[in-house]
Amino acid sequence: MGLNRWLRDMRLSMALLGPLGGMRSIPSVPAQTVRDPWPGNPVNGELLVQGSASHDGVTRVLTYARWTGPDWPDRFRDWFQSFEWLRDLRELGSESARAKARAMVATWIGQPMSDTALQDPAVTGGRVASWLSQYDFFAASADDTFRHGLMSRIVLEARTIMALLPTGRHDWTSLRALKGLLAAAIALPGQSAFLSRYMKLIDPELECQVLADGCHASRSPEAQFLVLRELAEMRLMLQTAQIPMPTTLAAALDRMAPVLRAFRHGDGRLALFNGTGPHDPAMIDLVIARALPRGHVMARGMPDGRFIRAASGNTVLFTDAGPPPQPAFDALAYGGLMSIELSSGRCQIVVNCGASPLPAWRNALRDAPAHSVLSLPSCPPVLWRGDGHVENHPAVNSRHEVLGADHLIELSSDCYRPSGAGTWHRRLYLGQEGTDLRGEDRLDSAGATPDFVLRFHLHPDVKVELEDTDILLRTPEEMWCFRSDGYSSIEESVYFGGPKPVPTLQILVRPAELPSDEPVLDEMAPAPETAEEQESAEPETEADGFSGENTAGASGGTQHGSGPEGEAQDSAENRATELHARSDPEEVSAHPSDESAGESAMSGTQQRDPQSDTDHAAGTHAGEEQTAPSEPTRPVAPPMLASAIRWAFTRLDG
């Protein structure tokens, strides 16, 4: 490790010596400028003119020659040092904006190279690309001294990119570094080493990052968007300079753009899996158009990325059906294994909480409770190392079958086995009209079922109403009903799918309590019961329209992962029919009924002795003052929890 660091520093020192022939050989103007294809924000541009900078919800007051600060988040610092805010000043377009841009660039290039932050080639690459893509705005009308100093600095900083690549980081930032190298190669064709180095590195980087189905190896829609944006900008640069496009780059664009389109809800926003934050739908449209201008193609499946997109009618269901990504790609990994998101038309209904660049929020949003999943308070499904990378990699198995226009999704994971909870199974059924989503979440525990909770985070636009045992969900366009055979409640949540965090609500479902088979723990035999009491004390085998599968964890149908013999006996169509029948929304309630689950919750905790009741009644009737001798208190068994929760979201037409 020490040798690698020494070689890295040596290459960086050699790069700062400058090119052969000295700095005088550098032209004062670029041979060809590159064009920035992305719009800026004039509001942020006005803030810069007034002496402040704002990015990702973070705003800081600027002082002369200050490029970082102890209270600056890393993402804000990298954005500010990359000069990507130049497009905001360009969008503002005023003379004061031009003067501000020129003054800030002059301050940067005027500082000694030894005092300049150049250790991150991704930030340097973003800065070089920004200077060249905004050259006509702030530098074309400047004096010769400024322009020559700028071009000389571009050469030196591009040489540091060559010296520091590759870095071992395989994410969108490594492509931003290569983009800066390509921009320098186009502006300075005399420096042939820039282009040759770019061509040598771009192929292995894309082969490493882009999976065969077009998903990014990090399994994050956020990374999908950011990587595709960098590749689309490279495509434009190569076309402008009439440089042949590398085959791997063209193939990556063709595969990644349909996947990014598949990650979108009906309102155009991205599903919030694995560190995905808010992005303007118009910007997503523009990136896709730049990346794949010849057609509107959507990926039919993501078998390598392990996401499932099930669409029926105007309803879209997203499911994270894969494990955490491998160590080199897990910087954006979140603990939302097997989480779901649901939208209907342009209205999102069930969401995940999203991501935030702020450290205090980031850690909380990574954990399972910030997702629409089943979670155990005592056992997080994913553990994190001190450096933020994934400690464990639980397995996730999935199967998606389309039955006509219906979708049946079966998932399982061993993420909760360390706590003794066994395998977590999730079964989802989406009907062909998109009006009915039914699910079952089950823990196959060897012993007693641990306490768990099922969460469905709701989009802020969803209004919640309680009606009898139903939870009504009113979107701006439709009405949906949620029902389950567990104990449901409404609690507060937060949503990071917009520019700022927004308070919202979540549905929490806890498993119903079951009657105990052995309510008495001592050896004393209970008093005999009457026939009527024996009949009433029998545990329910079908409560709220569900079969006895929910009472002991056994299933009347084939369980996912039960083996080839069970699968041969139970076809996918039968499993879908079974789930549909057991989850009839007329039978499933938001709270267990008084007659069934209510009795089950109390059974075994308030057992009455009929003989003592009779004696007490007789003594009272006779007016006797003497009381019968009290019997020893018999301990009561703790309540048993159901191992499964079945639930349904149903659209109420009309």
C-alpha positions as CSV (number, residue, x, y, z in Angstrom):
1,M,0.0,0.0,0.0
2,G,2.9,2.3,0.8
3,L,4.6,1.6,-2.5
4,N,1.4,2.3,-4.4
5,R,1.0,5.7,-2.6
6,W,4.7,6.5,-3.4
7,L,4.3,5.7,-7.1
8,R,1.1,7.8,-7.2
9,D,2.8,10.8,-5.7
10,M,5.7,10.4,-8.0
11,R,3.5,10.4,-11.1
12,L,1.6,13.4,-9.8
13,S,4.9,15.3,-9.3
14,M,6.1,14.5,-12.8
15,A,2.8,15.7,-14.2
16,L,3.1,19.1,-12.5
17,L,6.5,19.6,-14.3
18,G,4.5,20.4,-17.4
19,P,4.7,19.0,-21.0
20,L,7.8,18.6,-23.1
21,G,8.5,21.9,-24.8
22,G,7.5,24.0,-21.8
23,M,4.3,26.0,-21.2
24,R,5.1,28.4,-24.0
25,S,4.1,25.7,-26.5
26,I,0.5,25.8,-25.1
27,P,-1.9,27.9,-27.3
28,S,-3.9,30.7,-25.8
29,V,-7.2,29.5,-27.2
30,P,-8.6,26.0,-27.5
31,A,-8.5,24.4,-30.9
32,Q,-12.2,23.4,-30.5
33,T,-14.5,24.0,-27.6
34,V,-17.0,21.5,-26.3
35,R,-20.6,22.3,-25.6
36,D,-22.4,21.9,-22.3
37,P,-25.7,20.1,-23.1
38,W,-27.3,20.6,-19.7
39,P,-29.4,23.6,-18.5
40,G,-28.3,25.7,-15.6
41,N,-30.3,27.2,-12.7
42,P,-30.5,31.0,-12.9
43,V,-31.7,31.3,-9.3
44,N,-28.5,29.6,-8.2
45,G,-26.6,31.9,-10.6
46,E,-28.1,34.9,-8.9
47,L,-27.0,33.6,-5.5
48,L,-23.5,33.2,-6.7
49,V,-23.4,36.8,-7.9
50,Q,-24.6,37.8,-4.5
51,G,-21.8,35.8,-2.8
52,S,-23.5,32.5,-1.8
53,A,-23.6,29.0,-3.3
54,S,-26.4,26.4,-3.0
55,H,-26.4,22.8,-4.0
56,D,-28.3,19.7,-2.8
57,G,-30.1,21.7,-0.1
58,V,-26.8,23.1,1.3
59,T,-26.1,26.8,1.1
60,R,-22.8,28.5,2.1
61,V,-21.5,32.1,2.1
62,L,-18.4,32.5,-0.1
63,T,-15.3,34.3,0.8
64,Y,-12.4,35.2,-1.4
65,A,-10.1,32.3,-2.3
66,R,-11.9,29.9,0.0
67,W,-12.6,26.6,-1.7
68,T,-13.6,24.4,1.2
69,G,-14.5,24.7,4.9
70,P,-14.9,22.4,7.9
71,D,-18.7,22.8,7.7
72,W,-18.9,21.9,4.0
73,P,-20.3,18.5,3.2
74,D,-18.1,16.5,0.8
75,R,-20.6,16.5,-2.0
76,F,-21.0,20.3,-1.8
77,R,-17.2,20.8,-1.7
78,D,-16.6,18.5,-4.7
79,W,-19.4,20.3,-6.7
80,F,-18.0,23.7,-5.8
81,Q,-14.4,22.8,-6.8
82,S,-15.6,21.2,-10.0
83,F,-16.9,24.6,-11.3
84,E,-20.1,22.9,-12.5
85,W,-21.9,26.0,-11.2
86,L,-20.6,27.9,-14.2
87,R,-23.6,26.7,-16.1
88,D,-25.8,28.5,-13.5
89,L,-24.0,31.8,-14.2
90,R,-24.3,31.1,-17.9
91,E,-28.0,30.5,-17.6
92,L,-28.4,33.8,-15.7
93,G,-26.5,35.4,-18.7
94,S,-25.9,38.9,-17.2
95,E,-22.7,40.9,-17.3
96,S,-22.4,40.6,-13.6
97,A,-22.6,36.8,-14.0
98,R,-19.9,36.8,-16.6
99,A,-17.7,39.0,-14.4
100,K,-18.3,36.7,-11.4
101,A,-17.4,33.6,-13.4
102,R,-14.2,35.2,-14.7
103,A,-13.1,36.5,-11.3
104,M,-13.6,33.1,-9.6
105,V,-11.7,31.2,-12.4
106,A,-8.9,33.8,-12.1
107,T,-8.7,33.2,-8.4
108,W,-8.4,29.5,-8.8
109,I,-5.7,29.5,-11.6
110,G,-3.8,32.2,-9.7
111,Q,-3.1,30.0,-6.7
112,P,0.1,28.0,-6.7
113,M,-0.2,24.4,-7.9
114,S,1.2,23.2,-4.5
115,D,-1.8,24.8,-2.7
116,T,-4.4,23.4,-5.1
117,A,-6.6,20.4,-4.3
118,L,-5.7,18.0,-7.1
119,Q,-5.8,14.6,-5.4
120,D,-9.2,13.6,-6.7
121,P,-9.1,13.3,-10.5
122,A,-12.9,13.2,-10.7
123,V,-13.2,16.7,-9.3
124,T,-10.3,17.8,-11.5
125,G,-12.0,16.3,-14.6
126,G,-15.3,18.0,-13.8
127,R,-13.4,21.3,-13.5
128,V,-11.5,21.0,-16.8
129,A,-14.7,20.0,-18.6
130,S,-16.6,22.9,-17.1
131,W,-13.9,25.5,-18.0
132,L,-13.9,24.3,-21.6
133,S,-17.7,23.9,-22.0
134,Q,-18.3,27.4,-20.7
135,Y,-15.2,28.9,-22.4
136,D,-17.2,31.1,-24.8
137,F,-19.3,32.5,-21.9
138,F,-16.5,33.7,-19.6
139,A,-13.2,33.5,-21.3
140,A,-13.6,34.2,-25.1
141,S,-13.8,38.0,-24.5
142,A,-11.0,38.1,-21.8
143,D,-7.5,39.4,-22.4
144,D,-4.6,37.3,-23.7
145,T,-3.0,36.9,-20.3
146,F,-6.1,35.4,-18.8
147,R,-6.7,33.1,-21.7
148,H,-3.1,31.8,-21.8
149,G,-3.1,31.3,-18.1
150,L,-6.3,29.3,-18.3
151,M,-5.1,27.1,-21.1
152,S,-1.8,26.4,-19.3
153,R,-3.7,25.5,-16.2
154,I,-5.9,23.1,-18.2
155,V,-2.8,21.3,-19.5
156,L,-1.3,20.9,-16.0
157,E,-4.6,19.7,-14.4
158,A,-5.3,17.3,-17.3
159,R,-1.8,15.8,-16.8
160,T,-2.7,15.1,-13.1
161,I,-5.8,13.2,-14.3
162,M,-3.6,11.0,-16.4
163,A,-1.2,10.4,-13.6
164,L,-3.9,9.4,-11.0
165,L,-6.1,7.2,-13.2
166,P,-7.3,4.6,-12.6
167,T,-8.2,5.1,-9.0
168,G,-10.0,1.8,-8.1
169,R,-13.3,3.7,-7.6
170,H,-15.8,2.3,-10.1
171,D,-18.7,4.8,-10.1
172,W,-19.9,7.8,-12.1
173,T,-17.0,10.0,-10.7
174,S,-14.4,7.9,-12.5
175,L,-16.2,8.7,-15.7
176,R,-16.3,12.4,-14.9
177,A,-12.5,12.2,-14.6
178,L,-12.3,10.6,-18.1
179,K,-14.7,13.2,-19.4
180,G,-12.3,16.0,-18.4
181,L,-9.4,14.1,-20.1
182,L,-11.5,13.9,-23.3
183,A,-12.4,17.6,-23.2
184,A,-8.7,18.5,-22.9
185,A,-7.9,16.2,-25.8
186,I,-10.4,17.9,-28.0
187,A,-9.3,21.4,-27.0
188,L,-5.6,20.6,-27.3
189,P,-5.1,18.1,-30.1
190,G,-1.3,18.7,-30.0
191,Q,-1.3,16.9,-26.6
192,S,-1.9,13.5,-28.1
193,A,-1.3,11.7,-24.8
194,F,-4.7,12.9,-23.5
195,L,-6.7,11.1,-26.2
196,S,-4.7,8.0,-26.2
197,R,-5.0,7.7,-22.4
198,Y,-8.8,8.2,-22.6
199,M,-9.2,5.5,-25.2
200,K,-7.1,3.1,-23.2
201,L,-9.1,3.6,-20.0
202,I,-12.8,4.0,-21.2
203,D,-13.3,0.4,-22.3
204,P,-12.3,-1.5,-19.2
205,E,-14.1,1.1,-17.0
206,L,-17.4,0.5,-18.8
207,E,-17.0,-3.2,-18.9
208,C,-16.5,-3.1,-15.2
209,Q,-19.5,-0.8,-14.4
210,V,-22.2,-1.7,-16.9
211,L,-23.9,-5.1,-16.5
212,A,-25.1,-7.2,-19.5
213,D,-28.7,-6.0,-19.1
214,G,-27.7,-2.3,-19.0
215,C,-28.0,-1.9,-15.2
216,H,-25.1,-0.2,-13.3
217,A,-23.2,-2.6,-11.1
218,S,-24.1,-0.6,-8.0
219,R,-27.8,-1.5,-8.5
220,S,-28.8,2.1,-8.0
221,P,-31.1,4.2,-10.2
222,E,-29.1,7.2,-9.0
223,A,-25.9,5.8,-10.4
224,Q,-27.8,4.7,-13.5
225,F,-28.8,8.4,-14.1
226,L,-25.4,9.9,-13.2
227,V,-23.3,7.5,-15.3
228,L,-25.6,7.8,-18.3
229,R,-25.4,11.6,-18.0
230,E,-21.6,11.5,-18.2
231,L,-21.7,9.0,-21.2
232,A,-24.2,11.2,-23.1
233,E,-21.9,14.2,-22.7
234,M,-19.0,12.2,-23.9
235,R,-21.0,11.1,-26.9
236,L,-21.7,14.7,-27.8
237,M,-18.0,15.6,-27.4
238,L,-16.9,12.8,-29.7
239,Q,-19.5,13.7,-32.3
240,T,-18.5,17.4,-32.2
241,A,-14.8,16.6,-32.7
242,Q,-15.6,13.8,-35.2
243,I,-13.7,11.3,-33.2
244,P,-14.8,7.6,-33.7
245,M,-16.8,6.5,-30.8
246,P,-15.5,3.5,-28.8
247,T,-17.6,0.4,-29.3
248,T,-18.1,-0.1,-25.6
249,L,-19.3,3.4,-25.1
250,A,-21.9,3.1,-27.9
251,A,-23.1,-0.3,-26.5
252,A,-23.3,1.1,-22.9
253,L,-25.5,4.0,-24.1
254,D,-27.8,1.6,-26.0
255,R,-28.2,-0.7,-22.9
256,M,-28.4,1.9,-20.1
257,A,-30.9,4.3,-21.5
258,P,-33.8,1.8,-21.7
259,V,-33.0,0.7,-18.1
260,L,-33.1,4.3,-16.9
261,R,-36.5,4.7,-18.6
262,A,-37.7,1.5,-16.9
263,F,-36.8,2.9,-13.4
264,R,-39.3,5.8,-13.8
265,H,-42.8,6.1,-12.2
266,G,-45.7,7.5,-14.2
267,D,-44.8,11.0,-13.0
268,G,-41.3,10.7,-14.6
269,R,-39.4,10.4,-11.3
270,L,-37.0,7.7,-10.4
271,A,-37.8,4.8,-8.0
272,L,-36.0,5.5,-4.7
273,F,-33.8,2.5,-4.3
274,N,-30.1,2.3,-3.1
275,G,-29.3,5.9,-2.5
276,T,-31.4,7.5,-5.2
277,G,-32.3,11.1,-4.6
278,P,-34.6,13.6,-6.4
279,H,-34.0,14.5,-10.0
280,D,-36.1,16.7,-12.2
281,P,-38.1,14.6,-14.7
282,A,-37.3,17.1,-17.4
283,M,-33.6,16.5,-16.8
284,I,-34.1,12.8,-16.9
285,D,-35.9,13.2,-20.3
286,L,-33.0,15.2,-21.6
287,V,-30.4,12.7,-20.5
288,I,-32.3,9.9,-22.2
289,A,-32.7,11.9,-25.3
290,R,-29.0,12.7,-25.5
291,A,-28.0,9.1,-24.8
292,L,-30.5,7.3,-27.1
293,P,-31.9,9.8,-29.6
294,R,-33.3,7.3,-32.0
295,G,-36.3,5.8,-30.1
296,H,-38.3,5.4,-27.0
297,V,-37.2,2.0,-25.8
298,M,-37.8,0.6,-22.3
299,A,-36.0,-2.4,-20.8
300,R,-38.3,-5.4,-20.6
301,G,-36.3,-7.0,-17.7
302,M,-33.3,-6.4,-15.5
303,P,-32.1,-9.9,-14.7
304,D,-28.6,-8.9,-13.9
305,G,-29.5,-5.7,-12.0
306,R,-32.1,-7.8,-10.0
307,F,-34.9,-5.4,-10.2
308,I,-38.5,-6.3,-11.1
309,R,-40.8,-3.9,-12.8
310,A,-44.4,-5.2,-13.1
311,A,-46.8,-3.0,-15.0
312,S,-50.6,-3.7,-15.3
313,G,-53.1,-1.2,-16.6
314,N,-51.7,2.2,-15.5
315,T,-50.2,0.7,-12.3
316,V,-46.5,0.1,-11.8
317,L,-44.9,-2.0,-9.1
318,F,-41.1,-1.9,-8.5
319,T,-39.4,-4.5,-6.4
320,D,-35.7,-4.7,-5.3
321,A,-35.1,-8.4,-5.9
322,G,-31.4,-8.5,-5.4
323,P,-28.7,-8.6,-2.7
324,P,-26.4,-5.7,-1.8
325,P,-23.8,-5.1,-4.6
326,Q,-20.3,-6.3,-4.5
327,P,-17.7,-4.4,-2.4
328,A,-16.4,-2.3,-5.2
329,F,-19.9,-0.9,-5.9
330,D,-21.6,-0.7,-2.6
331,A,-21.0,2.9,-1.7
332,L,-24.7,3.6,-2.5
333,A,-26.1,0.4,-1.1
334,Y,-29.1,0.7,1.2
335,G,-30.7,-1.8,3.5
336,G,-34.0,-2.0,1.6
337,L,-33.8,-5.7,0.5
338,M,-37.1,-6.8,-1.2
339,S,-38.6,-3.3,-0.8
340,I,-41.4,-2.1,-3.1
341,E,-42.7,1.0,-4.6
342,L,-46.2,1.4,-6.2
343,S,-47.7,4.1,-8.4
344,S,-50.9,4.5,-10.4
345,G,-50.8,6.8,-13.4
346,R,-49.0,10.0,-12.4
347,C,-49.6,9.4,-8.7
348,Q,-47.1,7.6,-6.5
349,I,-48.6,5.7,-3.6
350,V,-46.1,3.5,-1.8
351,V,-42.5,4.8,-1.7
352,N,-39.2,4.4,0.0
353,C,-37.9,7.4,2.0
354,G,-35.1,8.2,-0.4
355,A,-31.6,9.5,0.3
356,S,-29.9,12.7,1.6
357,P,-26.3,14.0,1.3
358,L,-26.4,15.2,4.9
359,P,-24.6,12.7,7.2
360,A,-27.1,12.8,10.0
361,W,-29.9,11.8,7.6
362,R,-27.9,9.4,5.4
363,N,-27.3,6.8,8.2
364,A,-31.0,6.7,9.2
365,L,-32.2,6.5,5.6
366,R,-29.9,3.6,4.8
367,D,-31.6,1.2,7.3
368,A,-34.6,-1.0,6.6
369,P,-37.2,1.1,8.5
370,A,-36.8,3.8,5.9
371,H,-38.1,1.3,3.2
372,S,-41.4,-0.4,2.5
373,V,-40.3,-3.7,3.9
374,L,-40.6,-6.1,6.8
375,S,-38.1,-5.3,9.5
376,L,-37.0,-6.7,12.9
377,P,-36.1,-4.1,15.5
378,S,-33.4,-6.4,16.9
379,C,-31.8,-7.5,13.6
380,P,-31.0,-5.1,10.7
381,P,-30.9,-7.0,7.3
382,V,-27.7,-5.2,6.2
383,L,-24.7,-4.3,8.4
384,W,-22.3,-1.5,7.7
385,R,-18.6,-1.2,8.2
386,G,-17.0,1.9,9.7
387,D,-16.1,3.2,6.2
388,G,-19.8,2.9,5.1
389,H,-19.4,-0.2,3.0
390,V,-21.5,-3.3,3.4
391,E,-20.3,-5.8,6.1
392,N,-22.6,-8.7,5.2
393,H,-24.2,-9.9,1.9
394,P,-27.4,-11.8,2.6
395,A,-28.8,-13.9,-0.2
396,V,-32.0,-12.9,-2.0
397,N,-33.9,-15.3,-4.3
398,S,-36.6,-14.1,-6.7
399,R,-39.0,-15.4,-9.3
400,H,-41.3,-13.3,-11.5
401,E,-43.9,-15.0,-13.6
402,V,-46.5,-13.4,-15.9
403,L,-49.8,-15.2,-16.0
404,G,-51.6,-13.7,-18.9
405,A,-51.6,-10.1,-17.8
406,D,-51.2,-10.9,-14.1
407,H,-47.9,-10.7,-12.3
408,L,-46.8,-13.1,-9.6
409,I,-43.5,-12.3,-7.8
410,E,-42.0,-14.6,-5.1
411,L,-39.0,-13.4,-3.1
412,S,-37.0,-14.8,-0.2
413,S,-34.0,-13.8,1.8
414,D,-31.9,-15.2,4.7
415,C,-31.2,-11.7,6.0
416,Y,-32.9,-12.3,9.3
417,R,-31.5,-15.7,10.1
418,P,-28.8,-14.4,12.4
419,S,-31.6,-13.4,14.8
420,G,-33.2,-16.9,14.6
421,A,-36.1,-15.6,12.5
422,G,-35.5,-18.0,9.7
423,T,-36.2,-17.1,6.0
424,W,-38.3,-14.1,5.1
425,H,-40.7,-14.8,2.2
426,R,-42.5,-12.1,0.3
427,R,-45.2,-12.9,-2.3
428,L,-46.8,-10.3,-4.5
429,Y,-49.7,-10.5,-6.9
430,L,-50.7,-7.7,-9.3
431,G,-53.9,-8.2,-11.2
432,Q,-54.2,-7.6,-14.9
433,E,-56.2,-4.4,-14.6
434,G,-53.7,-2.9,-12.1
435,T,-56.5,-2.3,-9.6
436,D,-55.4,-5.0,-7.1
437,L,-52.1,-5.6,-5.4
438,R,-52.0,-8.4,-2.9
439,G,-49.1,-9.6,-0.8
440,E,-48.0,-11.9,1.9
441,D,-44.9,-11.5,4.2
442,R,-43.9,-14.5,6.2
443,L,-41.1,-15.5,8.5
444,D,-40.3,-19.2,8.6
445,S,-39.0,-19.4,12.2
446,A,-38.1,-22.7,13.9
447,G,-39.4,-21.4,17.3
448,A,-41.6,-18.6,18.3
449,T,-42.1,-15.8,15.8
450,P,-40.0,-12.7,16.7
451,D,-41.7,-9.4,17.0
452,F,-41.6,-7.8,13.5
453,V,-43.3,-4.9,11.7
454,L,-44.3,-4.4,8.1
455,R,-44.0,-0.8,6.7
456,F,-45.6,0.9,3.7
457,H,-44.3,4.5,3.4
458,L,-46.8,6.7,1.6
459,H,-46.1,9.5,-0.9
460,P,-46.8,13.0,0.6
461,D,-49.6,13.5,-2.0
462,V,-51.5,10.6,-0.5
463,K,-54.2,11.6,2.0
464,V,-55.2,9.0,4.6
465,E,-58.7,8.4,5.9
466,L,-59.9,5.8,8.4
467,E,-63.2,4.2,7.7
468,D,-64.3,1.3,10.0
469,T,-61.6,-1.3,9.6
470,D,-60.3,0.1,6.3
471,I,-57.5,2.6,5.5
472,L,-58.5,4.7,2.6
473,L,-55.7,6.3,0.5
474,R,-56.8,9.3,-1.6
475,T,-54.4,10.3,-4.3
476,P,-55.0,13.5,-6.5
477,E,-56.7,11.2,-9.0
478,E,-57.9,8.0,-7.3
479,M,-59.0,6.3,-4.2
480,W,-57.3,3.2,-2.9
481,C,-58.1,0.9,0.1
482,F,-55.5,-0.9,2.3
483,R,-56.5,-3.9,4.3
484,S,-54.5,-6.6,6.2
485,D,-55.0,-9.4,8.7
486,G,-52.6,-7.8,11.2
487,Y,-52.8,-4.8,13.5
488,S,-52.5,-1.6,11.3
489,S,-51.7,1.9,12.5
490,I,-50.7,5.2,10.9
491,E,-47.4,6.9,11.9
492,E,-45.3,9.8,10.8
493,S,-42.6,9.4,8.2
494,V,-40.4,11.6,5.9
495,Y,-39.9,11.7,2.2
496,F,-36.7,12.8,0.4
497,G,-38.0,12.6,-3.2
498,G,-38.1,16.3,-3.7
499,P,-35.8,19.3,-3.2
500,K,-36.4,19.3,0.5
501,P,-37.5,16.6,3.0
502,V,-41.3,16.5,3.3
503,P,-43.2,15.0,6.2
504,T,-45.5,12.2,5.2
505,L,-47.2,9.1,6.7
506,Q,-46.6,5.4,6.8
507,I,-48.7,2.3,7.4
508,L,-47.3,0.0,10.1
509,V,-48.7,-3.5,10.3
510,R,-47.8,-5.8,13.2
511,P,-48.7,-9.5,13.3
512,A,-51.8,-10.6,15.1
513,E,-51.6,-12.5,18.3
514,L,-52.6,-16.2,18.2
515,P,-54.2,-18.3,21.0
516,S,-51.7,-20.2,23.0
517,D,-51.8,-24.0,22.9
518,E,-50.6,-24.3,26.5
519,P,-51.9,-21.3,28.4
520,V,-51.2,-22.9,31.8
521,L,-47.5,-23.4,32.8
522,D,-47.8,-25.3,36.1
523,E,-48.7,-28.9,36.6
524,M,-52.1,-28.2,38.1
525,A,-54.9,-29.5,35.8
526,P,-57.5,-26.9,35.0
527,A,-61.1,-27.2,36.1
528,P,-63.3,-29.0,33.6
529,E,-65.0,-26.8,31.0
530,T,-68.5,-26.9,29.7
531,A,-69.0,-28.0,26.1
532,E,-69.9,-24.4,25.1
533,E,-66.7,-23.0,26.6
534,Q,-64.6,-25.8,25.0
535,E,-66.1,-24.9,21.6
536,S,-65.4,-21.2,22.1
537,A,-61.8,-21.8,23.3
538,E,-60.8,-23.6,20.1
539,P,-58.3,-21.5,18.0
540,E,-59.6,-20.1,14.8
541,T,-58.3,-21.8,11.7
542,E,-59.7,-19.3,9.3
543,A,-59.8,-15.7,10.5
544,D,-60.6,-12.7,8.3
545,G,-61.0,-14.8,5.2
546,F,-57.6,-16.4,5.4
547,S,-56.7,-20.1,5.7
548,G,-55.0,-21.6,8.7
549,E,-51.6,-20.9,7.1
550,N,-51.3,-17.7,9.1
551,T,-51.7,-19.3,12.5
552,A,-48.7,-21.5,12.6
553,G,-46.5,-20.6,9.7
554,A,-47.6,-23.6,7.7
555,S,-48.9,-23.0,4.2
556,G,-51.6,-24.6,2.3
557,G,-49.8,-23.9,-0.9
558,T,-46.2,-24.3,-2.0
559,Q,-43.7,-22.1,-0.3
560,H,-41.1,-20.3,-2.3
561,G,-37.8,-22.2,-2.2
562,S,-39.5,-25.4,-0.9
563,G,-37.7,-27.5,-3.5
564,P,-38.4,-28.9,-6.9
565,E,-40.9,-31.5,-5.7
566,G,-43.2,-28.9,-4.1
567,E,-42.8,-26.7,-7.2
568,A,-43.9,-29.5,-9.5
569,Q,-47.0,-30.1,-7.4
570,D,-48.0,-26.4,-7.3
571,S,-47.9,-24.4,-10.5
572,A,-47.5,-20.7,-10.6
573,E,-51.1,-20.2,-11.7
574,N,-52.3,-22.2,-8.6
575,R,-50.1,-20.1,-6.3
576,A,-51.4,-16.9,-7.8
577,T,-55.0,-18.1,-7.5
578,E,-54.4,-19.1,-3.9
579,L,-52.9,-15.7,-3.0
580,H,-55.8,-14.0,-4.7
581,A,-58.4,-16.1,-3.0
582,R,-57.0,-15.8,0.5
583,S,-56.5,-12.0,0.1
584,D,-60.1,-11.2,-1.0
585,P,-60.4,-7.5,0.0
586,E,-63.9,-8.1,1.2
587,E,-62.4,-10.5,3.8
588,V,-59.2,-8.7,4.8
589,S,-59.5,-5.9,7.3
590,A,-57.2,-3.2,8.5
591,H,-57.7,-4.4,12.1
592,P,-58.5,-8.0,13.2
593,S,-62.3,-8.4,13.7
594,D,-63.7,-8.6,17.2
595,E,-65.1,-12.1,16.5
596,S,-61.9,-13.7,15.2
597,A,-58.5,-12.0,15.7
598,G,-59.8,-10.1,18.7
599,E,-60.7,-13.3,20.5
600,S,-57.4,-14.8,19.3
601,A,-55.5,-11.9,20.8
602,M,-57.2,-12.4,24.2
603,S,-57.3,-16.2,24.2
604,G,-54.9,-17.8,26.7
605,T,-54.6,-14.6,28.7
606,Q,-58.0,-14.4,30.4
607,Q,-59.0,-18.0,30.9
608,R,-61.9,-18.3,33.3
609,D,-62.5,-21.1,35.8
610,P,-66.2,-22.1,35.4
611,Q,-66.3,-23.9,38.7
612,S,-65.2,-20.9,40.7
613,D,-67.7,-18.8,38.8
614,T,-70.4,-21.2,39.8
615,D,-69.3,-21.2,43.5
616,H,-69.1,-17.5,43.6
617,A,-72.5,-17.1,42.1
618,A,-74.0,-19.6,44.6
619,G,-72.4,-17.9,47.6
620,T,-73.6,-14.5,46.6
621,H,-77.1,-15.7,46.1
622,A,-77.2,-17.3,49.5
623,G,-75.8,-14.1,51.1
624,E,-72.8,-16.0,52.6
625,E,-70.1,-13.9,54.1
626,Q,-67.5,-16.6,54.0
627,T,-65.5,-16.6,50.9
628,A,-64.2,-19.7,49.2
629,P,-60.5,-20.4,49.6
630,S,-58.5,-18.8,46.8
631,E,-56.7,-21.1,44.3
632,P,-53.0,-20.5,43.5
633,T,-52.3,-18.0,40.7
634,R,-51.5,-19.9,37.6
635,P,-48.9,-18.2,35.3
636,V,-50.1,-17.4,31.8
637,A,-48.2,-18.2,28.6
638,P,-47.0,-15.1,26.6
639,P,-49.0,-14.4,23.5
640,M,-47.8,-16.1,20.3
641,L,-47.4,-13.9,17.1
642,A,-48.6,-15.0,13.7
643,S,-45.7,-15.7,11.4
644,A,-47.3,-14.0,8.4
645,I,-49.2,-10.9,7.4
646,R,-51.4,-10.7,4.3
647,W,-52.3,-7.4,2.9
648,A,-54.0,-5.8,-0.1
649,F,-54.1,-2.4,-1.9
650,T,-57.3,-2.2,-3.9
651,R,-58.3,0.7,-6.2
652,L,-61.9,1.8,-5.6
653,D,-63.3,2.6,-9.0
654,G,-66.2,5.0,-9.0
